[in-house]
């Protein structure tokens, strides 16, 4: 479906200088630095996948999305999406994709949402019949009935994002690029958006590539993540793998009958301790979780034990550190 | 083309959300060229004629160029305000839709308030025409139509050139106003009242002369020699938009390779 091979892209960025003298100089002459936004990025995505594309700010996520959606032309490398090269045949290619930029609207601000949909129908040459059935489905699954006749400027951010996603699907694209679709949304809207993305992926087989900073999005949606940092591809694989490889810490919280003995166990460290309650951090490379519990139960009368994996956010932060990005 | 009208419709609906501001702006737009025209009127009141041009003849010249200007500002405003599209990043959106960038940018904005200016110019046009002893023929009427239409194309071409610059500079360039506003101010008088070099620039570089001065001579029966040549000049002027269109395409390509 999507094949990206050795994509590179660099930007010329003007050096910012401080001071009046420097600023005046910059009016006439500017020094430029070349920033390599993408270095040799290669991956491929199968039809029907949901892929989370993650990385810190400035890693090159948006640049990749822009190249894949045909907005930008890369300096080198190949890219084939559904048989098209996105930056050639732009007009033919973009009929097959939907793009949502979370921070920008594609709807007409002052008119009812439905008017924007109608115009998009004409822009994408969608036949009336098909438009109607798609629209009905979108209204139903995204619960748009009550808001579709309000002007966009009167909608809340969550309502607007639902409309944005609907707008990008009016022409039944086979691939959907979502650039930060849940940015700034409240918890309820986030869940609604996630559920919908999952639904169209399962029901219509739409391939989804999404970038996000919210790891819950990834956890809820993507079984595969691609991690990039400073323009290089760092990890491509299953989320669980990532967790196995890097999430080697677990937290055990134990309640027990009053006991003031020490509960030192090799391979663990005590985060919190009181005569009735303790929180331990364990390194699963040194000791198995079950062993810790066995040893713990020998030392104290356990009442309750909970085991928590490291939150995915922590793993990502750790990864960023490891790769020094 | 139908899509263009759909863009027009949706933007008209948007505009109608702000009725008061629409009416105030339209009235304002009526009076801006009105004051310019008043100046013209008093000029002729004092001097009678300029280089053999009577008041109503110049008024016709004025009306043609102002009509073209207001129409182009109304319908090609998307290029005039293109820098905002670049700054807000909305041009990316244009690129992911399966239509030409030209049509989409054109459809991104209409300035309906120019209706005021349009009305004022139309009144001047009618007033001038009813007071001029022109022997009308179909050819002359068609020529008049082409004068206005080509004028619109030339102004649109200049907007496009200015918009293309935004791909490199991001910000809009006031420089273009020299040619639009400046060109309009110059071309509202017959070109032969100026120095030769000024007349030449506005004939061969930015061909405003071809849409009013030259064909106007034909309509007013002032030509010496080949009438058909004068009659066809508006069509020649309208060719101006072709290089503008090509430059625009180069700009789009530049944007897509730099992404700035």
Interface residues (C-beta under 8 A of the other chain):
Chain A: X11 X12 X63 X66 X69 X70 X71 X72 X73 X87 X90 X91 X92 X94 X95 X97 X99 X101 X104 X106 X108 X109 X110 X111 X115 X116 X118 X119 X122 X123 X124 X125 X151
Chain B: X2 X3 X6 X7 X10 X11 X13 X14 X17 X18 X88 X89 X90 X92 X93 X95 X96 X97 X98 X99 X100 X253 X256 X257 X258 X259 X260
